[in-house]
Amino acid sequence: MPAFRLSTPAFSLLLGAGLGLGSPVAATAQSAVPTPYRTHLYRDGAIITGLTGLSVTGLLLVQQKSGLSNEELARLDKNDVPKMDRWVAGKYSESAQFASDILCYPTMLIAPGLLVFNPAAKAKFGQVAILYLETMMTTDAMFTMTVGTTYRYRPYLYGSEGGSGRNGKIATNSFFAGHAAHTATATFFAAKVYHDFNPDSPAQPYIWAAAAAVPAAVGYYRMEAGKHFLSDVLVGYTIGATVGVLVPQLHKKRDGNGLSVLPLQGVNVNGHAYTGLQLSKQL
């Protein structure tokens, strides 16, 4: 196994830095293109800055945690684990951990990146990038603050494997599952944005199915790796999926009657292409 492993919060911060450098210019250049979203550089910038501060604070809190001594490890008992999680206790697999990493980290880039292949979303990709940054940092802040203040022992501690990592502070970071949360945020965000730019697309059922399947696979491998219990994965998945959908939804344009503004593109009776906006009632 490699001596250095990038954590999901650290990857999110690096991802955020990259998006933050390029997004404002792109968003300004595309201001004339129709969009279902409303963003504001200073307001959303302040929110992203605050969320980044929470993420860094959570990471600092994690550094203040302490791991278990060998005596404390010897006293761990699978029977103390809730029944719904007990079947995961003692699992350990480096290959499953590698599989979860391979699914998680690229997905955080690829899922929103695939939106460039959709003309409507691509035209406003600068704004989409800002939304994605805010969405990902929301999940990241929730995750780091939770693991920084919560002690839950990882499943592999209930077995005999894990080497020197058994005594490390990150061995207490089981709740909640960060890989599943961050992956679900990425995939559900991409599906939600595609839906908002293309509300009548017949591809939507397949896109939402893929959005649900990828983080589920990540969660499975995290359990097989002995990194998280089932309840950790369920909470992480739920938080990630909710944030991935909710943040874009909160940025939807609306009028006083609860109507959302959606992009409208097509060809008129004279064969000329047109671009505009349409109103959609939100139920």
Backbone as JSON, one array per atom type, in Angstrom:
{
  "sequence": "MPAFRLSTPAFSLLLGAGLGLGSPVAATAQSAVPTPYRTHLYRDGAIITGLTGLSVTGLLLVQQKSGLSNEELARLDKNDVPKMDRWVAGKYSESAQFASDILCYPTMLIAPGLLVFNPAAKAKFGQVAILYLETMMTTDAMFTMTVGTTYRYRPYLYGSEGGSGRNGKIATNSFFAGHAAHTATATFFAAKVYHDFNPDSPAQPYIWAAAAAVPAAVGYYRMEAGKHFLSDVLVGYTIGATVGVLVPQLHKKRDGNGLSVLPLQGVNVNGHAYTGLQLSKQL",
  "N": [[0.85, -1.2, 0.0], [0.47, 2.35, -0.65], [2.47, 4.8, 1.05], [1.43, 7.31, 1.46], [-1.8, 8.65, 1.54], [-4.4, 10.32, 0.06], [-6.96, 12.09, 1.64], [-10.59, 12.29, 1.53], [-11.62, 14.86, 2.38], [-9.3, 16.48, 2.03], [-8.88, 16.16, -0.7], [-11.21, 17.37, -1.63], [-10.76, 20.02, -0.86], [-8.54, 20.65, -2.46], [-9.71, 20.29, -4.96], [-11.63, 22.29, -4.77], [-10.01, 24.57, -4.69], [-8.94, 24.57, -7.28], [-11.3, 24.85, -8.83], [-12.18, 27.27, -7.85], [-10.32, 29.11, -8.83], [-10.82, 29.26, -11.55], [-13.58, 29.6, -12.02], [-15.01, 32.2, -11.58], [-14.26, 33.92, -13.76], [-15.1, 32.45, -16.0], [-17.84, 32.32, -15.48], [-18.6, 35.0, -15.64], [-18.08, 35.54, -18.33], [-20.08, 34.11, -19.53], [-22.49, 35.27, -18.99], [-24.71, 36.08, -20.49], [-26.05, 33.86, -21.33], [-28.95, 31.77, -21.16], [-30.15, 30.41, -18.06], [-31.2, 28.13, -15.49], [-30.53, 28.82, -12.93], [-29.68, 31.02, -10.19], [-26.95, 32.81, -9.21], [-24.61, 34.54, -7.13], [-21.69, 36.34, -7.11], [-20.35, 37.47, -4.81], [-21.99, 36.79, -2.62], [-22.26, 33.95, -2.83], [-19.58, 33.42, -2.84], [-18.87, 34.19, -0.25], [-20.27, 32.28, 1.2], [-19.0, 29.92, 0.35], [-16.43, 30.43, 1.29], [-16.91, 30.44, 4.06], [-17.75, 27.77, 4.4], [-15.43, 26.44, 3.65], [-13.77, 27.26, 5.71], [-15.0, 25.9, 7.85], [-14.49, 23.28, 7.05], [-11.68, 23.16, 7.19], [-11.4, 23.64, 9.91], [-12.62, 21.32, 10.9], [-10.78, 19.39, 10.0], [-8.58, 20.13, 11.53], [-9.56, 19.53, 14.05], [-9.72, 16.78, 13.84], [-7.02, 16.18, 13.89], [-6.49, 16.58, 16.54], [-7.53, 14.46, 17.81], [-7.2, 11.26, 19.49], [-5.73, 8.02, 19.08], [-6.34, 4.48, 19.68], [-4.93, 2.58, 22.35], [-2.93, -0.43, 22.54], [-3.95, -2.02, 24.55], [-6.56, -1.03, 24.78], [-7.52, -1.69, 22.26], [-7.51, -4.46, 22.48], [-9.65, -4.87, 24.1], [-11.89, -4.44, 22.6], [-15.02, -5.58, 21.41], [-16.93, -7.49, 19.24], [-19.57, -7.99, 19.85], [-20.48, -5.74, 21.03], [-21.16, -4.09, 19.03], [-23.85, -2.67, 17.21], [-26.53, -4.76, 15.96], [-27.25, -4.47, 13.23], [-24.91, -3.63, 12.12], [-22.99, -5.43, 12.82], [-22.1, -7.51, 11.19], [-20.16, -6.44, 9.6], [-18.05, -5.92, 11.22], [-14.65, -6.52, 11.84], [-13.91, -6.96, 9.23], [-11.5, -6.54, 6.6], [-9.72, -5.27, 3.9], [-7.35, -4.51, 1.6], [-7.46, -4.37, -1.15], [-10.15, -3.84, -1.6], [-10.3, -1.34, -0.44], [-8.68, 0.08, -2.19], [-10.24, -0.14, -4.48], [-12.46, 1.38, -3.71], [-11.3, 3.9, -3.54], [-10.55, 4.32, -6.2], [-13.03, 4.47, -7.4], [-14.2, 6.63, -6.06], [-12.54, 9.13, -6.04], [-11.95, 9.83, -8.85], [-14.63, 10.06, -9.7], [-15.53, 12.35, -8.44], [-14.5, 14.29, -10.02], [-15.17, 13.5, -12.65], [-18.01, 13.16, -12.79], [-19.35, 15.8, -12.54], [-17.9, 16.88, -14.65], [-18.8, 15.6, -16.93], [-20.96, 17.06, -17.69], [-20.2, 18.9, -19.56], [-20.65, 17.81, -21.98], [-23.24, 18.23, -22.5], [-25.02, 20.55, -24.26], [-26.62, 22.7, -23.2], [-25.93, 22.86, -20.44], [-23.18, 23.12, -20.7], [-22.91, 25.66, -21.78], [-23.22, 27.28, -19.6], [-21.16, 26.58, -17.89], [-19.29, 27.73, -16.2], [-20.84, 28.89, -14.16], [-22.05, 26.55, -13.25], [-19.8, 25.27, -12.21], [-19.22, 26.9, -10.0], [-21.51, 26.39, -8.46], [-21.12, 23.66, -8.02], [-18.78, 23.67, -6.51], [-19.69, 24.98, -4.18], [-21.6, 23.13, -3.39], [-20.09, 20.74, -2.97], [-18.36, 21.63, -0.95], [-20.17, 22.03, 1.08], [-20.95, 19.41, 1.8], [-18.4, 18.55, 2.54], [-17.77, 20.18, 4.74], [-19.72, 19.34, 6.58], [-18.95, 16.69, 6.86], [-16.21, 16.77, 7.82], [-16.46, 18.21, 10.22], [-18.07, 16.49, 11.62], [-16.57, 14.01, 11.83], [-14.47, 15.08, 13.17], [-15.39, 15.58, 15.68], [-16.53, 13.3, 16.62], [-16.23, 10.02, 17.89], [-15.94, 6.96, 16.52], [-15.18, 3.65, 16.18], [-13.41, 2.12, 13.53], [-14.49, -0.66, 11.48], [-12.43, -2.59, 10.98], [-10.88, -2.63, 13.25], [-11.96, -4.43, 14.94], [-11.02, -6.81, 14.18], [-7.96, -8.48, 13.39], [-6.25, -7.27, 11.66], [-4.62, -4.53, 9.89], [-2.33, -3.32, 10.73], [0.01, -0.77, 11.7], [-1.83, 1.21, 11.48], [-3.9, 0.65, 13.14], [-3.63, 1.88, 15.55], [-3.84, 4.52, 14.98], [-5.18, 7.92, 14.81], [-7.09, 8.29, 12.81], [-8.38, 5.94, 12.75], [-10.54, 6.17, 14.31], [-12.48, 7.38, 12.9], [-14.92, 6.43, 11.8], [-17.61, 7.22, 11.57], [-19.19, 9.74, 9.74], [-19.51, 7.9, 6.6], [-17.2, 9.15, 4.54], [-16.24, 8.8, 1.87], [-18.48, 7.68, 0.54], [-20.3, 9.76, 0.94], [-19.13, 12.0, -0.37], [-18.93, 11.02, -2.99], [-21.64, 10.53, -3.61], [-22.58, 13.15, -3.46], [-21.31, 14.28, -5.7], [-22.35, 12.73, -7.89], [-25.17, 12.94, -7.66], [-25.44, 15.68, -7.76], [-24.6, 16.18, -10.41], [-26.62, 14.8, -11.8], [-28.89, 16.22, -10.99], [-28.36, 18.83, -11.97], [-28.25, 18.29, -14.71], [-30.9, 17.51, -15.07], [-32.23, 19.94, -14.47], [-31.38, 21.61, -16.53], [-32.28, 20.2, -18.67], [-35.17, 19.41, -18.65], [-37.0, 17.76, -19.98], [-35.69, 15.59, -20.98], [-35.28, 12.31, -22.27], [-33.28, 10.74, -21.28], [-33.04, 10.94, -18.59], [-33.95, 8.96, -16.56], [-31.92, 7.0, -16.73], [-29.65, 8.45, -16.1], [-30.15, 9.26, -13.46], [-30.27, 6.73, -12.31], [-27.61, 5.85, -12.63], [-26.39, 7.78, -11.06], [-27.26, 7.02, -8.56], [-26.2, 4.44, -8.33], [-23.33, 4.46, -8.4], [-22.23, 5.74, -5.96], [-23.32, 3.87, -4.21], [-21.89, 1.57, -4.82], [-19.37, 2.43, -4.03], [-19.82, 2.67, -1.28], [-20.25, -0.03, -0.65], [-17.69, -1.16, -1.13], [-16.24, 0.26, 0.78], [-17.2, -0.85, 3.11], [-16.4, -3.53, 2.77], [-13.72, -3.1, 2.89], [-13.38, -2.64, 5.51], [-13.6, -0.13, 6.55], [-15.91, 1.3, 7.15], [-19.06, 0.96, 8.83], [-22.35, -0.39, 8.03], [-24.36, 1.45, 8.82], [-22.87, 3.81, 8.88], [-22.32, 4.16, 6.17], [-24.91, 4.4, 5.1], [-25.79, 6.78, 6.28], [-23.84, 8.57, 5.28], [-24.27, 8.31, 2.5], [-26.92, 9.25, 2.3], [-26.69, 11.91, 3.22], [-24.88, 12.95, 1.3], [-26.32, 12.6, -1.14], [-28.59, 14.15, -0.62], [-27.52, 16.75, -0.22], [-26.34, 17.1, -2.73], [-28.55, 17.41, -4.38], [-30.1, 19.36, -3.11], [-28.65, 21.84, -2.82], [-28.26, 22.89, -5.54], [-31.02, 23.14, -6.07], [-31.85, 25.13, -4.29], [-30.78, 27.31, -5.51], [-32.32, 27.75, -7.7], [-34.02, 29.76, -10.09], [-36.84, 31.73, -9.36], [-40.15, 33.12, -9.55], [-42.55, 35.33, -8.01], [-44.7, 33.63, -7.76], [-43.88, 31.09, -7.24], [-42.7, 29.93, -9.43], [-40.3, 28.35, -11.52], [-37.52, 29.3, -13.53], [-36.57, 28.07, -16.61], [-34.15, 27.03, -19.06], [-34.73, 27.48, -22.58], [-34.61, 26.08, -25.71], [-34.65, 25.76, -29.27], [-36.08, 25.26, -32.58], [-37.62, 27.45, -34.78], [-40.63, 27.89, -36.87], [-39.63, 28.79, -39.24], [-37.24, 27.61, -39.47], [-35.15, 28.67, -38.03], [-32.82, 28.75, -35.37], [-33.51, 29.24, -31.89], [-33.11, 30.75, -28.64], [-34.17, 30.9, -25.31], [-36.21, 31.51, -22.38], [-38.26, 29.55, -20.17], [-41.15, 29.19, -18.09], [-41.7, 27.15, -15.24], [-43.88, 25.45, -13.18], [-43.37, 24.82, -9.78], [-44.04, 22.07, -7.87]],
  "CA": [[0.0, 0.0, 0.0], [1.25, 3.56, -0.64], [2.66, 5.39, 2.37], [0.61, 8.51, 1.53], [-3.14, 8.48, 0.97], [-5.14, 11.56, 0.1], [-8.29, 11.94, 2.21], [-11.63, 12.95, 0.76], [-11.65, 16.3, 2.64], [-8.15, 17.14, 1.4], [-9.14, 16.17, -2.14], [-12.23, 18.38, -1.87], [-10.14, 21.34, -0.75], [-7.75, 20.84, -3.67], [-10.67, 20.47, -6.04], [-12.22, 23.61, -4.59], [-9.03, 25.59, -5.07], [-8.87, 24.59, -8.73], [-12.53, 25.42, -9.36], [-12.28, 28.66, -7.43], [-9.46, 29.95, -9.65], [-11.31, 29.43, -12.92], [-15.01, 29.77, -12.16], [-15.57, 33.54, -11.73], [-14.05, 34.44, -15.11], [-15.98, 31.72, -16.92], [-19.22, 32.68, -15.2], [-18.82, 36.34, -16.14], [-18.07, 35.5, -19.78], [-21.26, 33.4, -20.01], [-23.62, 35.85, -18.29], [-25.84, 36.29, -21.38], [-26.65, 32.57, -21.68], [-30.05, 31.42, -20.25], [-29.82, 29.44, -17.03], [-32.24, 27.99, -14.48], [-29.98, 29.13, -11.62], [-29.26, 32.37, -9.81], [-25.79, 32.84, -8.33], [-24.05, 35.87, -6.89], [-20.27, 36.12, -6.84], [-19.94, 37.81, -3.45], [-22.78, 36.0, -1.67], [-21.85, 32.55, -2.88], [-18.18, 33.39, -2.44], [-18.82, 34.23, 1.21], [-20.73, 30.97, 1.69], [-17.93, 28.94, 0.08], [-15.34, 30.72, 2.22], [-17.31, 29.94, 5.38], [-17.74, 26.3, 4.39], [-14.03, 26.03, 3.63], [-13.28, 27.45, 7.07], [-15.5, 24.79, 8.66], [-13.77, 22.07, 6.65], [-10.34, 23.23, 7.76], [-11.57, 23.46, 11.36], [-12.85, 19.9, 11.14], [-9.52, 18.68, 9.81], [-7.75, 20.42, 12.7], [-10.12, 18.77, 15.17], [-9.3, 15.38, 13.66], [-5.62, 16.08, 14.32], [-6.44, 16.62, 18.0], [-8.05, 13.2, 18.35], [-6.19, 10.26, 19.84], [-6.07, 6.65, 18.71], [-6.47, 3.51, 20.77], [-3.75, 1.83, 22.76], [-3.06, -1.88, 22.3], [-4.84, -2.55, 25.59], [-7.93, -0.67, 24.42], [-7.87, -2.5, 21.1], [-7.77, -5.84, 22.93], [-10.95, -4.94, 24.8], [-12.99, -4.28, 21.66], [-15.82, -6.8, 21.29], [-17.93, -7.38, 18.17], [-20.91, -8.04, 20.41], [-20.87, -4.38, 21.42], [-21.58, -3.39, 17.81], [-25.28, -2.91, 16.9], [-26.74, -5.93, 15.12], [-27.28, -4.15, 11.79], [-23.54, -3.36, 11.69], [-22.07, -6.42, 13.36], [-21.55, -8.38, 10.14], [-19.02, -5.76, 8.99], [-16.96, -5.86, 12.2], [-13.55, -7.43, 11.6], [-13.54, -7.01, 7.81], [-10.33, -5.75, 6.2], [-9.27, -5.62, 2.55], [-6.66, -3.42, 0.94], [-7.94, -4.29, -2.53], [-11.45, -3.16, -1.56], [-10.02, 0.06, -0.18], [-8.19, 0.64, -3.44], [-11.4, -0.03, -5.39], [-13.28, 2.51, -3.28], [-10.59, 5.12, -3.91], [-10.61, 4.46, -7.66], [-14.39, 4.89, -7.74], [-14.55, 7.9, -5.42], [-11.83, 10.35, -6.44], [-12.24, 10.23, -10.24], [-16.03, 10.44, -9.85], [-15.69, 13.73, -7.99], [-14.13, 15.13, -11.17], [-15.81, 13.07, -13.89], [-19.46, 13.35, -12.78], [-19.71, 17.14, -13.03], [-17.23, 17.13, -15.91], [-19.6, 15.07, -18.04], [-21.96, 18.05, -18.09], [-19.72, 19.67, -20.72], [-21.17, 17.18, -23.19], [-24.6, 18.71, -22.69], [-24.87, 21.94, -24.72], [-27.25, 23.69, -22.33], [-25.12, 22.99, -19.23], [-21.85, 23.58, -21.08], [-22.96, 27.1, -22.02], [-23.13, 27.95, -18.3], [-20.34, 25.7, -17.06], [-18.66, 28.52, -15.14], [-21.8, 28.96, -13.06], [-22.18, 25.19, -12.73], [-18.62, 25.0, -11.4], [-19.41, 27.59, -8.72], [-22.51, 25.62, -7.72], [-20.51, 22.39, -7.6], [-17.86, 23.98, -5.43], [-20.49, 25.24, -2.98], [-22.24, 21.86, -3.0], [-19.09, 19.84, -2.43], [-17.85, 22.15, 0.31], [-21.21, 21.79, 2.09], [-20.74, 18.04, 2.27], [-17.09, 18.45, 3.18], [-17.85, 20.8, 6.06], [-20.5, 18.45, 7.44], [-18.16, 15.49, 7.12], [-15.03, 17.0, 8.66], [-16.88, 18.61, 11.57], [-18.6, 15.29, 12.3], [-15.49, 13.08, 12.21], [-13.58, 15.78, 14.08], [-15.99, 15.65, 17.01], [-17.17, 12.02, 16.91], [-15.38, 8.83, 17.94], [-16.52, 5.64, 16.25], [-14.06, 2.84, 15.73], [-13.61, 1.49, 12.23], [-14.76, -2.1, 11.6], [-11.25, -3.46, 10.97], [-10.3, -2.7, 14.58], [-12.55, -5.58, 15.63], [-10.28, -7.97, 13.72], [-6.54, -8.48, 13.77], [-5.45, -6.68, 10.59], [-4.57, -3.07, 9.83], [-0.96, -2.89, 11.03], [0.19, 0.39, 12.56], [-3.01, 2.05, 11.38], [-4.86, 0.3, 14.19], [-3.46, 2.81, 16.67], [-3.91, 5.89, 14.48], [-6.39, 8.69, 15.13], [-8.12, 8.16, 11.78], [-9.1, 4.69, 13.01], [-11.75, 6.52, 15.06], [-13.28, 8.22, 12.0], [-15.85, 5.59, 11.05], [-18.89, 7.9, 11.34], [-19.91, 8.89, 8.81], [-18.69, 7.48, 5.48], [-16.85, 10.29, 3.7], [-16.16, 8.42, 0.45], [-19.84, 7.55, 0.03], [-20.94, 11.08, 0.96], [-18.57, 12.85, -1.42], [-19.3, 10.46, -4.29], [-23.07, 10.79, -3.82], [-22.71, 14.57, -3.74], [-20.89, 14.52, -7.08], [-23.23, 12.11, -8.88], [-26.52, 13.5, -7.58], [-25.34, 17.04, -8.27], [-24.57, 16.12, -11.88], [-27.95, 14.4, -12.28], [-29.82, 17.32, -10.73], [-28.08, 19.92, -12.91], [-28.7, 17.84, -16.03], [-32.36, 17.56, -15.04], [-32.69, 21.32, -14.5], [-31.11, 22.18, -17.85], [-32.95, 19.38, -19.69], [-36.27, 18.8, -17.9], [-37.79, 16.81, -20.77], [-34.79, 14.62, -21.6], [-35.6, 10.89, -22.02], [-32.12, 10.07, -20.67], [-33.01, 11.19, -17.15], [-33.99, 7.77, -15.7], [-30.62, 6.32, -16.75], [-28.7, 9.31, -15.4], [-30.43, 9.15, -12.03], [-29.88, 5.38, -11.89], [-26.15, 5.85, -12.5], [-26.06, 8.62, -9.92], [-27.52, 6.24, -7.34], [-25.42, 3.2, -8.29], [-21.9, 4.64, -8.17], [-21.92, 5.83, -4.52], [-23.67, 2.61, -3.54], [-20.73, 0.69, -5.01], [-18.31, 2.95, -3.15], [-20.17, 2.27, 0.08], [-20.01, -1.47, -0.51], [-16.25, -1.42, -1.02], [-15.76, 0.79, 2.05], [-17.52, -1.85, 4.13], [-15.52, -4.68, 2.55], [-12.37, -2.7, 3.31], [-13.36, -2.5, 6.97], [-13.49, 1.29, 6.88], [-17.16, 1.85, 7.66], [-20.2, 0.08, 9.05], [-23.49, -0.12, 7.16], [-25.02, 2.69, 9.23], [-22.01, 4.92, 8.44], [-22.5, 4.31, 4.73], [-26.26, 4.89, 4.85], [-25.83, 8.2, 6.63], [-23.03, 9.29, 4.31], [-24.97, 8.3, 1.21], [-28.09, 10.12, 2.41], [-26.23, 13.3, 3.3], [-24.31, 13.34, 0.02], [-27.37, 12.71, -2.14], [-29.45, 15.29, -0.26], [-26.8, 17.99, -0.5], [-26.15, 17.19, -4.17], [-29.8, 17.87, -5.0], [-30.68, 20.52, -2.43], [-27.94, 23.1, -3.08], [-28.72, 23.46, -6.81], [-32.44, 23.5, -6.0], [-31.96, 26.4, -3.57], [-30.33, 28.36, -6.41], [-33.21, 27.85, -8.85], [-34.72, 31.02, -10.28], [-38.28, 31.66, -9.12], [-40.84, 34.39, -9.43], [-43.36, 35.41, -6.8], [-45.73, 32.59, -7.74], [-43.27, 29.78, -7.08], [-42.34, 29.39, -10.73], [-38.88, 28.28, -11.82], [-37.16, 29.67, -14.89], [-35.77, 27.03, -17.24], [-33.68, 27.4, -20.4], [-35.56, 26.99, -23.68], [-33.91, 26.13, -26.98], [-35.38, 25.02, -30.28], [-36.06, 25.77, -33.96], [-38.96, 27.96, -35.11], [-41.24, 27.37, -38.1], [-38.81, 29.22, -40.37], [-35.99, 26.87, -39.46], [-34.11, 29.41, -37.32], [-32.65, 28.34, -33.97], [-33.76, 30.3, -30.91], [-32.78, 30.46, -27.26], [-34.95, 31.76, -24.41], [-36.51, 30.98, -21.06], [-39.65, 29.13, -19.98], [-41.53, 29.09, -16.68], [-42.17, 25.83, -14.85], [-44.47, 25.46, -11.85], [-42.77, 23.89, -8.85], [-45.06, 21.44, -7.03]],
  "C": [[0.88, 1.24, 0.0], [1.35, 4.14, 0.76], [1.78, 6.62, 2.55], [-0.72, 8.24, 0.86], [-3.9, 9.78, 1.15], [-6.54, 11.3, 0.64], [-9.31, 12.66, 1.36], [-11.74, 14.44, 1.1], [-10.5, 17.05, 1.97], [-8.35, 17.22, -0.1], [-10.18, 17.23, -2.48], [-11.65, 19.78, -1.82], [-9.28, 21.64, -1.98], [-8.64, 21.08, -4.88], [-11.29, 21.85, -5.98], [-11.28, 24.72, -5.0], [-8.95, 25.71, -6.59], [-10.11, 25.22, -9.35], [-12.63, 26.9, -9.04], [-11.44, 29.59, -8.28], [-10.07, 30.24, -11.01], [-12.76, 29.82, -13.06], [-15.48, 31.2, -12.36], [-15.42, 34.1, -13.14], [-14.99, 33.78, -16.1], [-17.43, 32.14, -16.73], [-19.54, 34.06, -15.76], [-18.93, 36.34, -17.66], [-19.35, 34.91, -20.35], [-22.55, 34.02, -19.48], [-24.86, 36.01, -19.17], [-26.57, 35.0, -21.73], [-27.77, 32.23, -20.69], [-29.64, 30.31, -19.28], [-30.97, 29.31, -16.05], [-31.8, 28.43, -13.09], [-29.69, 30.61, -11.45], [-28.09, 32.25, -8.85], [-25.3, 34.28, -8.21], [-22.62, 35.7, -6.41], [-19.92, 36.35, -5.38], [-20.7, 36.97, -2.41], [-22.33, 34.55, -1.65], [-20.37, 32.41, -2.51], [-18.03, 33.39, -0.92], [-19.25, 32.89, 1.81], [-19.63, 29.93, 1.52], [-16.77, 29.17, 1.02], [-15.66, 30.22, 3.62], [-17.28, 28.43, 5.47], [-16.32, 25.76, 4.38], [-13.41, 26.17, 5.01], [-13.74, 26.33, 7.99], [-14.76, 23.49, 8.33], [-12.37, 22.04, 7.25], [-10.4, 23.04, 9.27], [-11.79, 22.0, 11.7], [-11.6, 19.08, 11.01], [-8.58, 18.91, 11.01], [-8.25, 19.66, 13.92], [-9.74, 17.3, 15.08], [-7.87, 15.19, 14.15], [-5.48, 16.08, 15.83], [-6.96, 15.33, 18.64], [-6.89, 12.26, 18.69], [-6.67, 8.88, 19.45], [-6.16, 5.75, 19.93], [-5.12, 2.86, 21.09], [-3.97, 0.36, 22.47], [-3.99, -2.52, 23.33], [-6.3, -2.24, 25.26], [-8.4, -1.46, 23.21], [-8.25, -3.91, 21.51], [-9.12, -5.97, 23.59], [-12.14, -4.75, 23.87], [-13.7, -5.61, 21.43], [-16.88, -6.59, 20.21], [-19.35, -7.34, 18.72], [-21.4, -6.68, 20.9], [-21.35, -3.56, 20.23], [-23.06, -3.68, 17.56], [-25.44, -4.01, 15.86], [-26.7, -5.6, 13.63], [-25.88, -3.93, 11.24], [-22.57, -4.49, 12.01], [-21.4, -7.28, 12.29], [-20.35, -7.75, 9.44], [-17.81, -5.78, 9.92], [-15.91, -6.93, 11.91], [-13.12, -7.52, 10.15], [-12.3, -6.14, 7.56], [-9.88, -6.22, 4.82], [-8.63, -4.4, 1.91], [-7.12, -3.26, -0.5], [-9.29, -3.59, -2.6], [-11.26, -1.67, -1.28], [-9.54, 0.76, -1.45], [-9.34, 0.84, -4.42], [-12.27, 1.15, -5.01], [-12.63, 3.84, -3.65], [-10.71, 5.39, -5.41], [-12.0, 4.91, -8.12], [-14.68, 6.31, -7.24], [-13.87, 9.11, -6.06], [-12.07, 10.75, -7.9], [-13.69, 10.7, -10.42], [-16.27, 11.89, -9.44], [-15.31, 14.72, -9.08], [-14.97, 14.8, -12.4], [-17.3, 13.4, -13.9], [-19.87, 14.76, -13.19], [-19.07, 17.46, -14.37], [-18.01, 16.66, -17.11], [-20.65, 16.07, -18.52], [-21.51, 18.9, -19.28], [-20.22, 19.07, -22.04], [-22.63, 17.52, -23.44], [-24.55, 20.18, -23.07], [-25.44, 22.98, -23.78], [-26.41, 23.94, -21.07], [-23.73, 23.54, -19.56], [-21.82, 25.09, -21.26], [-22.86, 27.9, -20.73], [-22.22, 27.19, -17.36], [-19.59, 26.47, -15.97], [-19.57, 28.63, -13.92], [-22.0, 27.59, -12.42], [-21.0, 24.84, -11.82], [-18.71, 25.67, -10.03], [-20.41, 26.83, -7.85], [-21.92, 24.31, -7.2], [-19.56, 22.61, -6.44], [-18.62, 24.2, -4.13], [-21.13, 23.96, -2.47], [-21.25, 20.92, -2.35], [-18.56, 20.32, -1.08], [-18.88, 22.04, 1.43], [-21.07, 20.4, 2.67], [-19.44, 17.92, 3.05], [-17.11, 19.04, 4.58], [-18.62, 19.92, 7.04], [-19.69, 17.22, 7.83], [-17.01, 15.75, 8.1], [-15.41, 17.4, 10.08], [-17.44, 17.41, 12.34], [-17.48, 14.36, 12.74], [-14.53, 13.75, 13.19], [-14.09, 15.81, 15.51], [-16.62, 14.33, 17.45], [-16.13, 10.89, 16.9], [-16.24, 7.61, 17.62], [-15.44, 4.81, 15.59], [-14.39, 2.15, 14.41], [-13.77, -0.03, 12.4], [-13.5, -2.96, 11.7], [-10.58, -3.56, 12.34], [-10.83, -3.89, 15.38], [-11.96, -6.89, 15.12], [-8.83, -7.85, 14.14], [-5.66, -7.77, 12.75], [-5.48, -5.15, 10.65], [-3.22, -2.49, 10.17], [-0.91, -1.69, 11.97], [-1.01, 1.32, 12.52], [-4.04, 1.76, 12.45], [-4.78, 1.27, 15.36], [-3.61, 4.27, 16.25], [-5.23, 6.57, 14.8], [-7.47, 8.53, 14.08], [-8.88, 6.84, 11.9], [-10.37, 4.94, 13.81], [-12.74, 7.31, 14.2], [-14.32, 7.43, 11.2], [-17.14, 6.33, 10.69], [-18.65, 9.34, 10.91], [-19.03, 8.62, 7.61], [-18.42, 8.63, 4.51], [-16.78, 9.97, 2.21], [-17.57, 8.35, -0.16], [-20.52, 8.91, -0.06], [-20.44, 11.95, -0.19], [-18.94, 12.34, -2.82], [-20.77, 10.73, -4.6], [-23.31, 12.27, -4.11], [-22.4, 14.85, -5.2], [-21.9, 13.97, -8.09], [-24.63, 12.7, -8.85], [-26.53, 14.96, -8.01], [-25.4, 17.04, -9.79], [-25.94, 15.76, -12.44], [-28.96, 15.53, -12.11], [-29.61, 18.47, -11.72], [-28.52, 19.54, -14.32], [-30.22, 17.93, -16.12], [-32.86, 19.0, -15.18], [-32.45, 21.99, -15.85], [-31.88, 21.44, -18.95], [-34.15, 18.66, -19.08], [-37.06, 17.75, -18.66], [-36.93, 15.72, -21.41], [-35.2, 13.18, -21.26], [-34.46, 10.14, -21.36], [-32.14, 10.17, -19.15], [-33.08, 9.94, -16.29], [-32.64, 7.05, -15.62], [-29.57, 7.13, -15.99], [-28.91, 9.23, -13.9], [-30.05, 7.76, -11.5], [-28.38, 5.27, -11.7], [-25.72, 6.65, -11.3], [-26.25, 7.87, -8.61], [-26.57, 5.06, -7.2], [-23.96, 3.41, -7.9], [-21.57, 4.82, -6.69], [-22.31, 4.6, -3.73], [-22.52, 1.62, -3.65], [-19.57, 1.13, -4.13], [-18.58, 2.53, -1.72], [-19.93, 0.79, 0.34], [-18.52, -1.77, -0.31], [-15.68, -0.85, 0.28], [-16.08, -0.16, 3.19], [-16.63, -3.06, 3.99], [-14.1, -4.37, 2.98], [-12.26, -2.6, 4.82], [-13.25, -1.07, 7.43], [-14.75, 1.86, 7.53], [-18.18, 0.73, 7.87], [-21.34, 0.48, 8.11], [-24.16, 1.2, 7.53], [-24.2, 3.91, 8.83], [-22.24, 5.23, 6.97], [-23.88, 4.88, 4.42], [-26.38, 6.37, 5.16], [-25.04, 9.03, 5.62], [-23.7, 9.41, 2.96], [-26.13, 9.29, 1.23], [-27.7, 11.59, 2.44], [-25.71, 13.77, 1.94], [-25.37, 13.54, -1.04], [-28.26, 13.92, -1.88], [-28.78, 16.61, -0.6], [-26.64, 18.19, -2.01], [-27.37, 17.7, -4.91], [-30.25, 19.2, -4.42], [-29.98, 21.84, -2.77], [-28.31, 23.69, -4.45], [-30.18, 23.91, -6.77], [-32.63, 24.85, -5.31], [-31.51, 27.59, -4.43], [-31.23, 28.52, -7.63], [-33.87, 29.22, -8.9], [-36.22, 30.8, -10.06], [-38.87, 33.06, -9.2], [-41.73, 34.36, -8.2], [-44.41, 34.34, -6.69], [-45.16, 31.19, -7.61], [-42.92, 29.12, -8.39], [-40.83, 29.39, -10.9], [-38.65, 28.64, -13.28], [-36.22, 28.63, -15.46], [-35.31, 27.49, -18.62], [-34.57, 26.77, -21.48], [-34.8, 27.18, -24.98], [-34.71, 25.33, -28.01], [-35.22, 25.66, -31.65], [-37.48, 26.22, -34.29], [-39.44, 27.44, -36.47], [-40.44, 27.77, -39.34], [-37.45, 28.53, -40.4], [-34.85, 27.58, -38.74], [-34.05, 28.95, -35.86], [-32.93, 29.53, -33.05], [-33.38, 29.79, -29.52], [-33.57, 31.41, -26.37], [-35.15, 31.09, -23.06], [-37.97, 30.55, -21.02], [-39.89, 29.02, -18.49], [-42.08, 27.7, -16.4], [-42.67, 25.9, -13.42], [-43.83, 24.42, -10.98], [-43.83, 23.36, -7.9], [-44.51, 21.19, -5.64]]
}
